[in-house]
Amino acid sequence: MIKKFTIGALAVAFSFNAINVNAQEPVNTEAIQKIRKEGLDNSKVMDIAFQITDVIGPRLANSPGIKKGRDWAVKYFNELGLKNVKQESWGDFGKGWSVERYYAATTAPFYRPIIGYPKAWTPGTNGPIKSEVILIKADTVTDLEKYKGKLAGKIVVIESVMVQPLKNSYTPDVTRHTDEKLAEMAAAEPAAPGQGRGNRGGNNNQMAMMMRMRQNRAAINEMLLQENVGLILTYARGSYGTFFTSNGASYAVDAKPVAPELEVSAEDFLHILRLLRAGQKVEVEADVKTTFYPQDAKGYNVVAEIPGTDKKLKDEIVMIGGHFDSWHSGTGATDNAAGSIVMIEVMRILKAIDFKPKRTIRIALWDAEEQGLYGSRGYVKQHFADPTKMELLPEHGKLSAYYNLDNGTGAVRGIYLQGNASARDIFQAWLNPFADLGAKTVTINNTGGTDHQAYDAVGLPGFQFIQDPMDYNTRTHHTNQDTYDRLVEDDLKKSATIIASFVYHTSERAEKIPRKELPKPVAPRN
C-alpha cells in the first residue's frame, strides 16, 4: 500500500443518536447467519495466508513472485468454481526484478551480520566483495572531485543530515480503535472548501533545501556509477531491527543504470556511521545477486466472477478487491496479502453457502498498487472511464459499488463513505448486525492511498473499510517484518464475514448504491 492519509469530505454530519434512520433498508438476517457461520466457524483465511506469504513469498510488481502468485490465484479461483477467471493486462509497467542472493556483514572492527536488503531494481555486486568502507562527505557537486579515481570496487556510506540518532518510543506498537475514536469518526463534519489540501505557505525554504539535497544525491549517485563503486549502504527508516523498504531505481525498461545499493537497518547503519565519523576503520563484506526480467513489461490483474442470475440485474456488477503486489524485504502479509486473503475468502464464503446472486460479483487482485495504483487505474480506464476525459464506457453505468481492503490485518470496524452521504443509511443498516464484532462506524471521511480511489476518480462508488491500526504503521507497512506471523486470524475472519454480507446485500438490493456527482476531467498524471 502506498502512503495512507485521511481527510474530511463534503457531506452532512452523522449522529449515533439517529438509530432509526436506516429502518427502511432491508437486511436479510437468514443470509447473515449463513455467512457468519461459514466465515467464523469454517474459515480458510490462514490456509490462504500460508500459500500467499510463506509459500509464494514477496510479490514485487512484475517479479517472478507476483507471477507465481497470480498463477496460484487463478488455480484457486477455478477450484472454487468461479467463472471468467483470467489474468488481464492493465497496460505497460516495466521490467521485473528479484533477489537471488543477499549477504552482508561488518568484518572490522569485529564481525557482525548486517540487517538489510537490496533496494528494488538495483543491480548486484557481481560476486563477493570486501573493502574498507569509505564515508562520502559532499555538500556540493564540486566536493565530489576529491573522490574521483578512489572508489572502484569500494563500499561507501554517504553522509547526510537526514540520518539522526534513534529515540525510544513510549507508545504501544499495536493499537485498536477506541470507542471514542470511532465516535469521533462517525461524527465527522464536512471539510470547509480547500481544507485538508495542505498549506504550502511558509515551507518554501524547506522545499528548496529538499530539492538541493535530491539534486546533490543524484550527482553523487552518477559519480559513484562512473567510478564503478562496489556497493552503497543506505540508511533505512525504522528501529529495533525493523526497516522500511522502497525502490532504489526506476523499473522502466530503458532506465539508466545505477550502482548496487543496500538498505541497512538503522542500528547497523548508525553503528557503521559512528565508527567512520570517529575515524575508525570499518570493513564490510557482501555478496548480492539480483536479476532483471525485461521480457514482458506488461502488468496483470487477476479477475474472477460469480455470475449474476437475475434476468434484469445479472449484467450489473458488484466488485471487491485488494492489491496483490507487495514490497520485497518481507512477504507482504499485512500489505496487502491481508486484503487479498479477505476478499478471496469472501468469494469462498459466498460459494460455500451456494449463493446465487442477482448481480454479478467480480473480484480483482490488483497489480502494481505500490508504484501508483497502476493495476486498478488501468482497469478502470479500460472498463469504466478515463479520468482525464470522463467519457463513460458502458460498464460505468452497470457497477453498483466497489469495496476495497488495504489497511493491514486489523478487523473491519466500519466503512469510509468517501464523501458519499447518500450511502450512509444503507451501510449503517448493513453494519448493525455486526456490532458484536466491533463493526458499527460509518464516517463521511475518506481515506486515500489505495485502489478504491481509482473508482472514486471517475464517479463510481468506491469504498475502503475502517480497520484497526494494529502494528501496521509501526512494524509491518513496507517492512522486513511484514510476514505471516503479523496476521491476526480472528480479525481476518471478522473482516471477511462482514464484507461478504456487504457484497450479498449489494448484489440483492433493488437499486444500485447511490453515486456522487460525476467529477470533472483531471489533468493526466505525470
RALINJO-V858262 format. One record per residue. N is the residue number from 1. SS is DSSP state (h for helix, s for strand, l for the rest). PHI is phi in whole degrees, -180 to 180 (NA if undefined). PSI is psi in radians with two decimals (none if undefined). Layout:
BEGIN
((N & SS & PHI & PSI) (N & SS & PHI & PSI))
END
This chain:
BEGIN
((1 & l & NA & 2.34) (2 & l & -77 & 3.00) (3 & l & -54 & 2.31) (4 & l & -94 & 2.67) (5 & l & -154 & 2.77) (6 & s & -132 & 2.27) (7 & s & -136 & 2.89) (8 & l & -73 & 2.93) (9 & l & -135 & 2.77) (10 & l & -77 & 1.78) (11 & l & -171 & 3.04) (12 & l & -79 & 2.69) (13 & l & -78 & 2.78) (14 & l & -119 & 2.51) (15 & l & -120 & 2.36) (16 & l & -65 & -0.28) (17 & l & -72 & -0.30) (18 & l & -85 & 1.26) (19 & l & -81 & -0.23) (20 & l & -108 & 0.07) (21 & l & -69 & -0.38) (22 & l & -105 & 0.38) (23 & l & -64 & -0.41) (24 & l & -84 & -0.24) (25 & l & -83 & 2.03) (26 & l & -69 & 2.51) (27 & l & -131 & 2.25) (28 & l & -92 & 1.69) (29 & h & -67 & -0.56) (30 & h & -65 & -0.76) (31 & h & -65 & -0.69) (32 & h & -61 & -0.69) (33 & h & -65 & -0.70) (34 & h & -64 & -0.76) (35 & h & -65 & -0.75) (36 & h & -63 & -0.76) (37 & h & -63 & -0.79) (38 & h & -69 & -0.73) (39 & h & -74 & -0.60) (40 & h & -97 & -0.55) (41 & h & -100 & -0.49) (42 & l & -119 & 0.50) (43 & l & -62 & 2.57) (44 & l & -119 & 0.29) (45 & h & -60 & -0.68) (46 & h & -77 & -0.47) (47 & h & -65 & -0.77) (48 & h & -65 & -0.73) (49 & h & -60 & -0.75) (50 & h & -59 & -0.78) (51 & h & -64 & -0.81) (52 & h & -71 & -0.66) (53 & h & -96 & -1.06) (54 & h & -72 & -0.62) (55 & h & -89 & -0.90) (56 & h & -79 & -0.78) (57 & l & 89 & -2.77) (58 & l & -62 & 2.60) (59 & l & -132 & 1.02) (60 & l & -62 & 2.50) (61 & l & -53 & 2.28) (62 & l & 62 & 0.35) (63 & l & -90 & 2.92) (64 & h & -59 & -0.53) (65 & h & -65 & -0.79) (66 & h & -69 & -0.58) (67 & h & -67 & -0.72) (68 & h & -62 & -0.70) (69 & h & -65 & -0.73) (70 & h & -64 & -0.73) (71 & h & -62 & -0.72) (72 & h & -63 & -0.77) (73 & h & -62 & -0.74) (74 & h & -60 & -0.79) (75 & h & -62 & -0.77) (76 & h & -65 & -0.76) (77 & h & -62 & -0.69) (78 & h & -65 & -0.67) (79 & h & -65 & -0.57) (80 & h & -72 & -0.29) (81 & l & 90 & 0.29) (82 & l & -71 & 2.80) (83 & s & -114 & 2.86) (84 & s & 53 & 0.70) (85 & s & -77 & 2.27) (86 & s & -164 & 2.79) (87 & s & -99 & 2.03) (88 & s & -113 & 2.15) (89 & s & -69 & 2.34) (90 & s & -99 & -0.20) (91 & s & 145 & -2.89) (92 & s & -86 & 2.37) (93 & l & -112 & -1.23) (94 & l & 154 & -2.90) (95 & l & -79 & 2.61) (96 & s & -83 & 2.97) (97 & s & -162 & 2.54) (98 & s & -153 & 2.81) (99 & s & -98 & 2.16) (100 & s & -95 & -0.55) (101 & s & -155 & 2.47) (102 & s & -146 & 2.27) (103 & s & -152 & 2.39) (104 & s & -155 & 2.51) (105 & s & -159 & 2.62) (106 & s & -79 & 2.44) (107 & s & -115 & -0.21) (108 & s & -148 & 2.37) (109 & l & -76 & -0.19) (110 & l & -158 & 2.90) (111 & l & -78 & 2.31) (112 & s & -157 & 2.08) (113 & s & -60 & 2.52) (114 & l & -101 & 2.20) (115 & l & -81 & 2.07) (116 & s & -177 & -3.01) (117 & s & -165 & 2.62) (118 & s & -61 & 2.45) (119 & l & -70 & 2.49) (120 & s & -60 & 2.47) (121 & l & 63 & 0.49) (122 & l & -110 & 2.68) (123 & l & -79 & 3.01) (124 & l & -91 & -3.02) (125 & l & -93 & 0.01) (126 & l & 59 & 0.82) (127 & l & 107 & 3.02) (128 & l & -64 & 2.45) (129 & s & -132 & 2.73) (130 & s & -152 & 2.24) (131 & s & -160 & 2.84) (132 & s & -68 & 2.44) (133 & s & -83 & 2.32) (134 & s & -107 & 2.27) (135 & s & -90 & 2.07) (136 & s & -91 & 2.07) (137 & l & -116 & 1.95) (138 & l & -149 & 1.81) (139 & l & -83 & -0.42) (140 & l & -135 & 2.89) (141 & h & -62 & -0.62) (142 & h & -67 & -0.40) (143 & h & -66 & -0.28) (144 & h & -77 & -0.30) (145 & h & -57 & -0.63) (146 & h & -70 & -0.24) (147 & h & -96 & -0.18) (148 & l & -65 & 2.37) (149 & l & 82 & 0.09) (150 & l & -122 & 0.03) (151 & l & -115 & -0.02) (152 & s & -59 & 2.15) (153 & l & 75 & 0.05) (154 & l & -87 & 2.73) (155 & s & -100 & 2.25) (156 & s & -127 & 2.69) (157 & s & -124 & 2.39) (158 & s & -104 & 2.15) (159 & l & -65 & 2.39) (160 & l & -152 & 2.43) (161 & l & -72 & -0.23) (162 & l & -75 & -0.30) (163 & l & -86 & 2.00) (164 & l & -121 & 2.69) (165 & l & -59 & 2.63) (166 & l & -75 & 2.59) (167 & l & -122 & 2.52) (168 & l & -68 & 2.57) (169 & l & -104 & 2.40) (170 & l & -116 & 0.37) (171 & l & -117 & 2.65) (172 & l & -67 & 2.52) (173 & l & -70 & -0.68) (174 & l & -106 & 2.21) (175 & s & -137 & 2.74) (176 & l & -122 & 2.75) (177 & l & -66 & 2.29) (178 & l & -81 & 2.86) (179 & h & -59 & -0.65) (180 & h & -64 & -0.72) (181 & h & -66 & -0.75) (182 & h & -65 & -0.67) (183 & h & -65 & -0.66) (184 & h & -64 & -0.72) (185 & h & -66 & -0.70) (186 & h & -66 & -0.57) (187 & l & -93 & 0.19) (188 & l & -56 & 2.43) (189 & l & -101 & 2.89) (190 & l & -61 & 2.56) (191 & l & -80 & 2.41) (192 & l & -66 & 2.67) (193 & l & -53 & 2.22) (194 & l & 86 & -0.31) (195 & l & -70 & 2.51) (196 & l & 87 & -0.02) (197 & l & -91 & -0.11) (198 & l & 91 & 2.47) (199 & l & -112 & 1.98) (200 & l & -84 & -0.15) (201 & l & -61 & 2.46) (202 & l & 84 & -0.07) (203 & l & -110 & 0.20) (204 & h & -61 & -0.72) (205 & h & -64 & -0.74) (206 & h & -65 & -0.73) (207 & h & -65 & -0.69) (208 & h & -65 & -0.69) (209 & h & -64 & -0.75) (210 & h & -63 & -0.69) (211 & h & -64 & -0.74) (212 & h & -64 & -0.70) (213 & h & -64 & -0.73) (214 & h & -65 & -0.76) (215 & h & -64 & -0.71) (216 & h & -65 & -0.75) (217 & h & -66 & -0.66) (218 & h & -63 & -0.70) (219 & h & -67 & -0.69) (220 & h & -63 & -0.81) (221 & h & -60 & -0.71) (222 & h & -65 & -0.74) (223 & h & -64 & -0.73) (224 & h & -63 & -0.64) (225 & h & -67 & -0.78) (226 & h & -64 & -0.57) (227 & l & -82 & -0.05) (228 & l & 60 & 0.82) (229 & s & -62 & 2.59) (230 & l & -77 & -0.72) (231 & s & -168 & 2.43) (232 & s & -106 & 2.30) (233 & s & -101 & 2.17) (234 & s & -119 & 2.43) (235 & s & -69 & 2.24) (236 & l & -110 & 2.28) (237 & l & -60 & 2.49) (238 & l & 136 & -3.12) (239 & l & -161 & 2.95) (240 & l & 57 & 0.66) (241 & l & 82 & -0.10) (242 & l & -90 & 2.29) (243 & l & -133 & 2.54) (244 & s & -94 & 2.28) (245 & l & -105 & 2.98) (246 & l & -162 & -3.12) (247 & s & -86 & 2.54) (248 & l & -102 & -0.13) (249 & l & -160 & 2.98) (250 & l & -72 & 2.55) (251 & l & -98 & 0.10) (252 & l & -61 & 2.52) (253 & l & -59 & -0.61) (254 & l & -102 & 0.43) (255 & l & -63 & 2.57) (256 & l & -67 & 2.56) (257 & l & -63 & 2.68) (258 & l & -133 & 2.96) (259 & l & -84 & 2.73) (260 & l & -60 & 2.49) (261 & s & -148 & 2.35) (262 & s & -112 & 2.32) (263 & s & -84 & 2.23) (264 & s & -117 & 2.38) (265 & l & -54 & 2.61) (266 & h & -56 & -0.77) (267 & h & -63 & -0.76) (268 & h & -71 & -0.70) (269 & h & -65 & -0.81) (270 & h & -66 & -0.59) (271 & h & -59 & -0.84) (272 & h & -65 & -0.76) (273 & h & -65 & -0.73) (274 & h & -61 & -0.74) (275 & h & -63 & -0.78) (276 & h & -66 & -0.72) (277 & h & -63 & -0.53) (278 & l & -86 & 0.02) (279 & l & 82 & 0.22) (280 & l & -83 & 2.55) (281 & l & -75 & 2.28) (282 & l & -124 & 2.29) (283 & s & -122 & 2.40) (284 & s & -131 & 2.46) (285 & s & -116 & 2.56) (286 & s & -155 & 2.72) (287 & s & -146 & 1.93) (288 & s & -126 & 2.23) (289 & s & -126 & 2.10) (290 & s & -124 & 2.76) (291 & s & -131 & 2.41) (292 & s & -103 & 2.59) (293 & s & -130 & 1.53) (294 & l & -88 & -0.01) (295 & l & -64 & -0.74) (296 & l & -125 & 1.84) (297 & l & -88 & 0.00) (298 & s & -82 & 2.70) (299 & s & -106 & 2.70) (300 & s & -138 & 2.39) (301 & s & -99 & 2.70) (302 & s & -102 & 2.22) (303 & s & -129 & 2.46) (304 & s & -154 & 2.84) (305 & s & -140 & 2.68) (306 & s & -108 & 1.90) (307 & l & -64 & 2.54) (308 & l & -72 & 2.73) (309 & l & -120 & -0.23) (310 & l & -80 & 2.33) (311 & l & -57 & -0.68) (312 & l & -89 & -0.49) (313 & l & -109 & -0.13) (314 & l & -63 & -0.40) (315 & l & -83 & -0.16) (316 & l & -83 & 2.79) (317 & s & -130 & 2.42) (318 & s & -115 & 2.15) (319 & s & -113 & 2.53) (320 & s & -133 & 2.75) (321 & s & -176 & 2.97) (322 & s & -160 & 2.72) (323 & s & -82 & 2.44) (324 & l & -96 & -0.37) (325 & l & -77 & 2.84) (326 & l & -147 & 3.13) (327 & l & -85 & -3.09) (328 & l & -114 & -0.23) (329 & l & -83 & -0.40) (330 & l & -113 & -2.71) (331 & l & -114 & 0.32) (332 & l & 60 & 0.71) (333 & h & -72 & -0.93) (334 & h & -88 & -0.31) (335 & h & -135 & 1.59) (336 & h & -137 & 0.76) (337 & h & -56 & -0.65) (338 & h & -55 & -0.86) (339 & h & -64 & -0.72) (340 & h & -66 & -0.75) (341 & h & -56 & -0.87) (342 & h & -62 & -0.79) (343 & h & -70 & -0.63) (344 & h & -62 & -0.75) (345 & h & -65 & -0.60) (346 & h & -58 & -0.82) (347 & h & -64 & -0.68) (348 & h & -64 & -0.76) (349 & h & -59 & -0.84) (350 & h & -66 & -0.61) (351 & h & -71 & -0.67) (352 & h & -65 & -0.57) (353 & l & -89 & 0.12) (354 & l & 60 & 0.74) (355 & l & -74 & 2.27) (356 & l & -112 & 1.55) (357 & l & -70 & 2.64) (358 & l & -70 & -0.86) (359 & l & -94 & 2.71) (360 & s & -70 & 2.36) (361 & s & -106 & 2.16) (362 & s & -123 & 2.30) (363 & s & -108 & 2.50) (364 & s & -132 & 2.26) (365 & s & -102 & 1.93) (366 & s & -81 & 2.61) (367 & l & -103 & 2.64) (368 & l & 53 & 0.62) (369 & l & -64 & -0.66) (370 & l & -65 & -0.40) (371 & l & -94 & -0.03) (372 & l & 139 & 0.61) (373 & l & 57 & 0.57) (374 & h & -64 & -0.74) (375 & h & -62 & -0.84) (376 & h & -72 & -0.68) (377 & h & -65 & -0.70) (378 & h & -65 & -0.70) (379 & h & -65 & -0.81) (380 & h & -61 & -0.71) (381 & h & -64 & -0.66) (382 & h & -77 & -0.53) (383 & h & -106 & -0.52) (384 & l & -122 & -0.99) (385 & s & -174 & 2.65) (386 & l & -92 & 2.06) (387 & l & -63 & -0.31) (388 & l & -82 & -0.26) (389 & l & -119 & -0.56) (390 & l & 56 & 0.67) (391 & l & -95 & 1.98) (392 & s & -79 & 2.31) (393 & l & -86 & 2.85) (394 & h & -55 & -0.67) (395 & h & -68 & -0.32) (396 & h & -58 & -0.71) (397 & h & -78 & -0.17) (398 & h & -98 & -0.24) (399 & s & -80 & 2.24) (400 & s & -83 & -0.93) (401 & s & -162 & 2.73) (402 & s & -120 & 2.27) (403 & s & -116 & 2.29) (404 & s & -122 & 2.65) (405 & l & -137 & 2.12) (406 & l & -166 & 0.88) (407 & l & -131 & 0.60) (408 & l & 95 & -2.85) (409 & l & -82 & -0.23) (410 & l & -58 & 2.51) (411 & l & -64 & 2.61) (412 & s & -66 & 2.23) (413 & s & -114 & -0.05) (414 & s & 160 & -2.70) (415 & s & -148 & 2.52) (416 & s & -86 & 2.29) (417 & l & -78 & -0.27) (418 & l & 58 & 0.62) (419 & l & 80 & 0.03) (420 & l & -91 & 1.42) (421 & h & -62 & -0.47) (422 & h & -68 & -0.32) (423 & h & -91 & -0.05) (424 & h & -59 & -0.94) (425 & h & -65 & -0.62) (426 & h & -62 & -0.90) (427 & h & -69 & -0.59) (428 & h & -64 & -0.70) (429 & h & -63 & -0.67) (430 & h & -74 & -0.43) (431 & h & -83 & -0.50) (432 & h & -52 & -0.69) (433 & l & -68 & -0.13) (434 & l & -115 & 0.35) (435 & h & -61 & -0.56) (436 & h & -68 & -0.33) (437 & h & -94 & 0.09) (438 & l & 88 & 0.13) (439 & l & -104 & 1.94) (440 & l & -150 & -0.12) (441 & s & -102 & 2.26) (442 & s & -118 & 2.15) (443 & s & -121 & 2.47) (444 & l & -70 & -0.30) (445 & l & -60 & 2.84) (446 & s & -120 & 2.81) (447 & s & -127 & 2.55) (448 & l & -119 & -3.05) (449 & l & 85 & 0.26) (450 & l & -153 & -3.08) (451 & l & -71 & -0.34) (452 & h & -63 & -0.37) (453 & h & -64 & -0.53) (454 & h & -62 & -0.63) (455 & h & -75 & -0.80) (456 & h & -59 & -0.58) (457 & l & -66 & -0.35) (458 & l & -115 & 0.40) (459 & l & 79 & 0.30) (460 & l & -97 & 2.57) (461 & l & -70 & 1.76) (462 & s & -119 & 2.27) (463 & s & -133 & 2.52) (464 & s & -116 & 2.48) (465 & s & -85 & 2.59) (466 & s & -73 & 2.29) (467 & s & -130 & 2.66) (468 & l & -61 & 2.40) (469 & l & -64 & -0.65) (470 & s & 54 & -2.38) (471 & l & -108 & 0.52) (472 & h & -61 & -0.94) (473 & h & -82 & -0.26) (474 & h & -99 & -0.49) (475 & h & -134 & -0.48) (476 & h & -117 & -0.47) (477 & l & -67 & 1.86) (478 & l & 69 & 0.54) (479 & s & -118 & 2.97) (480 & l & -72 & -0.18) (481 & l & -97 & 0.13) (482 & l & -83 & 1.42) (483 & l & -130 & 3.02) (484 & h & -47 & -0.69) (485 & h & -64 & -0.31) (486 & h & -89 & -0.03) (487 & l & -83 & 2.42) (488 & l & -109 & 1.94) (489 & h & -58 & -0.85) (490 & h & -60 & -0.67) (491 & h & -66 & -0.76) (492 & h & -63 & -0.70) (493 & h & -61 & -0.84) (494 & h & -61 & -0.79) (495 & h & -61 & -0.79) (496 & h & -63 & -0.69) (497 & h & -65 & -0.82) (498 & h & -65 & -0.79) (499 & h & -68 & -0.63) (500 & h & -59 & -0.66) (501 & h & -67 & -0.72) (502 & h & -59 & -0.78) (503 & h & -65 & -0.77) (504 & h & -55 & -0.91) (505 & h & -71 & -0.56) (506 & h & -66 & -0.67) (507 & h & -66 & -0.67) (508 & h & -90 & -0.21) (509 & l & -63 & 2.51) (510 & l & -62 & -0.68) (511 & l & -115 & 2.78) (512 & l & -69 & 2.87) (513 & l & -65 & 2.37) (514 & l & -59 & 2.69) (515 & l & -116 & 2.72) (516 & l & -81 & 3.05) (517 & l & -64 & 2.47) (518 & l & -64 & 2.24) (519 & l & -67 & 2.81) (520 & l & -78 & 2.70) (521 & l & -58 & 2.56) (522 & l & -115 & 2.80) (523 & l & -66 & 2.53) (524 & l & -57 & 2.52) (525 & l & -74 & 2.52) (526 & l & -89 & none))
END
